[in-house]
Amino acid sequence: MRKLEVDIVKIMAETAKLNKETFWYPMALATGLVVAVGAVVKFIL
């Protein structure tokens, strides 16, 4: 029974980590894309 509780806690921690990653990776990608487009626009103008 104790092992089951430990496994549940581990799975919940992994889920929380994955939820953070699935939010931050696209956010970082979008930020990089905005910076890249800004650099290109500045270079052209």
PEFENUR-V980014 format. One line per field, one symbol per residue. burial: # if it has 16 or more other ideal C-beta (glycine too) atoms within 10 Angstrom, else .. Layout:
burial->???
This chain:
burial->.............................................
